[in-house]
Amino acid sequence: MSPASAGEPIPGLGRVVGIETEYGITSAWTAPATSGEVRQAPLNVEDAVKEIFRHTPQRHRAAHHFLRNGGRLYVDIGSHPEIAGPECLHLDDLLAQDQAGDLILARMLRIANQHLPERIPGARIHLLKSNADSYGNTFGCHENYQFRRDVNLPMGGFVSFLAARQILIGAGALPGGNLSGHTQPLTDTTTRPLQAMLYSARAEFMKASASADPTHERAFVNTRDEPHADKSRWRRLHVIAGDSAMSEATTAVKVVLGAGVLDQIENHGWDLADIELVDPVAATNAWNLDPLTPMARKRGSDITCPELLEIALEKVAQVQRGDDEMAARALDVARRGITALQTGDHSLVATELDWAIKFEILSHIAAQSPQGWMSPKVLRTELAFHDISPATGLSARLRKAGLMQTWSTPEAILAATDTPPRDTRAQVRGAFVTAVEETNRVASVGWAHVRLDRPARPQVDLPEPLQATSEQADALIAEIYELGLAGEAPPPPRPAPIDAPGWRR
């Protein structure tokens, strides 16, 4: 019986949480262009994605493929790779699984780049957690929170919280031309805390508080009702505004604050009326330039970004378990991050929050160049910051140099590439996927079910996110192994393991 069904408090994060990451993809030539030469990228986006998947087992080329760790790897709308991590109840599992997603794709990228010169000499593919591109497209990090169906979600107040949190956990960005929402031109950077930088790459793309069609209307929350669970008991709160983070500390702050606010709503009746803004979209755009800009509340006087976050943090701190050291560490980073927004002292989180890490690097480069923030080296460095490859990205070197803190061990990250997190139904799904792959069987897998298709067997439903065991699934998995290898073909090969990015000593 799960803690939720027993009526007991849910441990860990207080609810099942999952992270989805959308990766940008591009290609480039390994050798620089000659003087006056103008070259197109060696591959378009669609062909670059095909190369990433070309040398993986056939099962990975499907548009909907679940992994041994219980997560899902696929190509999403817009031809970008995406990994939806498995359901996690504990923060350490969630961070390791998020890093494991990068590692899984880094493996695929390495193999693709090893073979690419056979067809296109001098070409290289890059995968980026960059949140936006030069064509005005945006992609980022989505959060999924298990939320009780019988509790009303105060959407106005919750989106107002997200509007402020967007700045604290932003990835930092150089504006790419979509400046219609900004109150100052890009060239006027003297009064901005981050000079030419923005706190969040995706804030300027947000146009609505909530929407059932987020593809055409960028919103903070996707309201489409897809619980992937028992619909009578659970909703899946799908937060889609967040920036993808390179730093684990940023992800930890993001999730601990999000889950903590929902805990206050569910169990303590906080209606968030004291932080509800008149216009959350306008607020996040204004705060992206200067967090100290006063914005109108529906009740009470105007409020700044750090002031709103201080209210939320105080509420979240009330519901955190005292024995959760990692969550306490995240709250400490959040406190110092809020102070950094309030005072402009970015050194308080200069190795933890993405926007502060990036500002330290880019401002140093800009100060050394006659072109300042418009230096090509600044632009190249920003891209390298988001590059997930240990060979061409910055994060591995930043961690090794102590300029980006680490939270997960290399062993935990490597294990998470094919081991599900504990205490959730991802354990059942992952064990089923492993059995199917090892026996070369045909099966159907979803977030809330598993089914053997050849030979056909009844579907096993998994309606409870906290259902870490299933007698029906165990029996089916045992039968799969008893059936043995299907056909004469051996199971597809698995990629050779590589070290987790950033952990070479």
Secondary structure, DSSP 8 states (H G I E B T S, - for coil): --TTTTT----TTSS-EEEEEE-EEEEEESS---TT-----SS-HHHHHHHHHHTS-GGGGSSSEE-TTS-EEEEETTTEEEEE---BSSHHHHHHHHHHHHHHHHHHHHHHHHHGGGTSTTEEEEEE--SB-TTS-B--EEEEEEEETTS---HHHHHHHHHHHHHHT---B---S--TT-SS-TT--TTSTTTT-BS-SSGGG--EEEES-TTTS-EEEE-----SS-TTTEEEEEE------SSHHHHHHHHHHHHHHHHHHHHH----GGG-BS-HHHHHHHHHH-TT--B-BSSSS-B-HHHHHHHHHHHHHHHS-TT-HHHHHHHHHHHHHHHHHHH--GGGGTTTSHHHHHHHHHHHHHHHSTTGGG-HHHHHHHHHHHB--TTT-SHHHHHHTTSS---S-HHHHHHHTTS--TTSTHHHHHHHHHHHHHHT-EEEEETTEEEEEETB---EE---TT----HHHHHHHHHHHHH---SSS-----------TT---
